[in-house]
């Protein structure tokens, strides 16, 4: 089929509601897809998806402390950009803070920062055995105390400046630290081998998806993950321009490097036919994933602590207000 005939055919079919150019792009370029990342088997908090940063990605615009998405729609026969505020996106992820969370050092899975490449290690034990053998030579109470006394371990101070962090979609506990990862890992290693508890009492930040907010977002948009690569984005823009459908987008947070979320308004028929094309081509619908997370249970590492706290409160009617979650 000549280029002219194909262009004419595409135009006729698109006028009848079939986004043929987009379907051709999605079929011909499977590399346009971005899959959901499986939890990585390492101790690097930086490799945990930062859905709590979804509404602060660089492609978005913030005005008066609110999130505004960039979009495109047909206006006067041409594709024109527009800005749209979405209150539900502003409230999609909530942070619950406990000022003085109690747990044990063995509950810690990994760190936010370290001189070591955290991504290379599946456990803190692996890291300290590989890079800090001298810190675990004395497997005793004395060796434990020596490591815990290191001045860069800020988690154990009377007023900690480091904190603990758990994400509903990841379920593991990390230390958000400025330093001291090797000494803390060494202390954890020694404590496990001599059966010594190391109580922690520090701020905890728990990030979770708000089910009401995600329901509102899903009521407004279907959201698909796509690769943020210039050639593919240009082809996508041209296909959407040819069809005349409205869409909005923003970059995804780390560790989804070079990826975007495409927002398709559910109130617009053409956008929903685009959504159908994405779905039939097997693209990930982010809204469904976020809804699944929102309705998942609280991570076990938090449930255990809350259960033990509840048992303690049955024995003692007094309650420590510092353990009360606050949003």
N, C-alpha and C positions, 0 to 999 in steps of 0.2 A: 504494500500500500504506500503510495507516494506521501510525502510529508504534508502536502496540501489536503489530500483526501483524508488523511488521519486527523489533521487539525479540524477539518470541517465535521468529521464524524464525532470527534471529542466534544466539539461545541454543541452539536445537536443532542448528544447523550447527556451532557451536563445540564443543558436547558431542561431536560426531562427529569433531572434530580439525581443523576448518577455521577459521582465524583471520579470519573474514569482516569484523569491524569494523576490524581492522588493515589488511586488504587494501583496504577502502574508503578508509581514511585515506591510504594510500600512493598509491592511484589518483587520489583527488580533490585531493591536495595535493602536486604535483610539486615545490613550493618547499621541501618537507621535505628534499630531496636536497642533499648537499654533494659537489661534485666535487673530485677531486684537482687541486691547483694546478699549472699548467704553470710551468716555470722562467721567472722574470721577467727581461726583458732590461734589467737595470739593475745598478748597482754597490752596491746596499744589501744588506748581509748580513742585515739585519733582515727581509728578504722571503724568505729561505731558510727552508723549513720546519724547525722545531726539534724534530725527532723525538727528539733527546737530552734534551728537556724533557718528553717524553710522560709520564714517570712522576713529574713534579713539578708537574702542573697543579693549579690552585687547588682544584678540586673533589675532589681526592684527599686522603686523610688519611695523614699520616706518623706512625708510632709506632715508637719504638726504631729509627729509621733504616731503615724498610722501607715499601714502598708498600702501601696498603690501598685497595681499590676499594669504592665504595658500590653496593649492589645491592638488588633487590626480588624477593620470592618469596611464593607463597601459603603462609599459615600460619594454621591455625584458621579457614579460610574467608575470610580477609582478606589483602590485600597488605601485607606487613611488610618493613621495611628491614633490611639486614644488611651487615656489613663483611667483606671477604674479602682475605686477603693472597695475592699471586701472585709467587713468587720469579722466574719467567721474565721477567715484566715488569720487574723490578728490573735484569735483566741484558740487556735487549733491545738497548740501544745501548752500544757500548764506545768508549772514548776511548783512542787510542794517542798517546803523547807522545814526540816527539823533541826532546831538550833543545837541540840546535844544528843545525837544519835548514839546509842550504845551497841557495840558489837565486839567481835574479837578480830585480831589481826589476820587470822586464818580465813576470814570472810572476804578479804581483799583479793581481787583477781589480777589487777594490773594498775597501770599508771597513765597519767596524761603526759608526763615529760620525763626524760631520762637522757643521760649521756649515751646510753646504749640504744641500739636500734630495736625498739620494743616490738616492732612488727616481726622480727625474726624468731621470737620466743613464744612457746606455747604456755609457759608458766613462769612465775617469778623464780622458782627454783632453777629452771634452765638458765635464766639470765645470770643469776649470781654464781652458779657453778661455772659458767662459761667465762665470765668477765671479772669476777671478784672472789676468787678462791681464798684469798688472804683474809676475807671477812668471815669465813665460815670454818676456819681451822679449829677454833675453840668452841666445840659443841657442848656448851655448859651454861649455867645461869650467868656466870661471869662474862662469857662471850656474848650472850643475849643482851645483858645490860650495857655492855660496851657499844654494841651497834645501836641500841635504842637511845643512847646518850648523844649520838651525833647531832650537831647543831643545825643541820639542814632538814631534820625531820620535824616539821612544824605541826604535824598532825597531833603530836602528843603534848604540845604546850598547853598551858592553862587557858590561853585564849588562842586556839588554833587559827592560823591564816590559810592553811590548806583545808580541803574538805573532801567528803566522800560523795560519789555520784553514781546513780543507778538510772538506767533508761528502761522504760516499760518494754520496748521493742528489742532490747538486748539481754536484760535480766541479770547482768553481772555487776559487781561493785568495783569501782575504780577510785584511786586516790588522785584528786586534782592537786598536783604538787608543783612547787618551784624547784625542788631538789630533794636529795636524800633517798632516791629510789633504790640504790644498791644497798644501803645500810638497812632500810626497812625490809627489803627482800631477804637480806641475810638474817635479820631478826626473825622473820617469819619462818625461814628455813630451820633455824636452830630451835625455835619454840616448838615446831611440829615434832622434832626428833627427841626432845626432852619432855614433851608433854606439858609445857608451861603455857598457861593462858596469858595473853597480852591484851587486856581490855582497851578498847578505843572508845573515846567519847568526844565526838567531833560533829560539826555541821554536816547534814546530809541534804543533798539536792536530788529530788526524784522527779524525772521528766516523764510525763504520760500524755497520751492523746485524749483530748476531751471528746467524749462520744456525742455530746450535743452539737459541738462546733463542727465535727467531721460530718455529722448528718446534714447540717446546713450547707456545708461546702459541697457535699455530694448532691444535694438538691439543686445546686446552682450549676455545677460543672461535672463533666467527665474529664478525667485528668490522665494523660498518657506520658510515659517516659520516652524521650527521643535523644539521639546523639546531637551534641552541639558542635557540629563540624560545618564550616562555611559552605562547602559545595552542597551538602545535604540540606542545610537550612535554606539556601537560595532556591533549590529545587522545590522544597516544601512551600516556600512563599509563593512561587509562581503557580504551583498547583492550587493553592488556596485562593489566590487572586483570580485564577481562571474560573474557579467554581463559585467564588463570591461568598465563601463562608467566613464567619467571625471566629476569631480565636485570640487567646491571651497566653502569655508565657512568663516563666522566670527560670533562672538557673537553679539547679539543685545544690544542696549543701554537700560538704565533704562527707564521705569519701566518694561521692558520685561526681568525679572530675569530668569535665567536658560533657555534661548532660543537662537537659532542660525538661521542664514539665510543661506540656501543652494543655491549656484549659479551654474546653469546648463548652460554651453556654448551652445548657439543657433547654432553655426557652426558645432556641432558634432551630428551626427544622433542618436547614442546611448543615449546621454544626453537628447536629445529631446524626446525619447521614455520614459525615466525616468520622464521627465516633464509631459508627458501625463498621466503617472500613478499617479503622485501627484495630477494633476488636477482632474482626475476621482475619486480620493479618497476624494476630497473636501478640500485639503490643500489650505491655503491662499497664493496667489501669490503677494508678496510684491511690485513688480514692478508696477502692476496695481494700487495698493493703492497709491503709491507715484505719479504716473501719474495723478490720480484723484485729489490729493491734489494740484499738480503743476498747474492744470488748474482751480482750484477753485478761487473765487473772493477774493480780499483783505478783511480781517476782518472788520466788520462794525465799530468797535471802531476806526479804523484808517481812514476809508472812511469818517466818520463824521467830523473828524478833518481836513482832506485834503479839504473837501467840504467847511467848514467854512473858511479855510485859503484862498481858491480860491475866496470866496465871498469878503473877506477882501481886497484881492489884486485888485479886480475890483474897490474898493473905494480908494485904495492907491497904486500908481504905484511902490512904494519902496518895495523891497523884502528883507527879513531877510535871509542872506545866511546860518545862522546856522540851518535853518529848511530844507535845501536841503538834500535829502537822498544821502548817499554815500555808495557804496558797499564795 
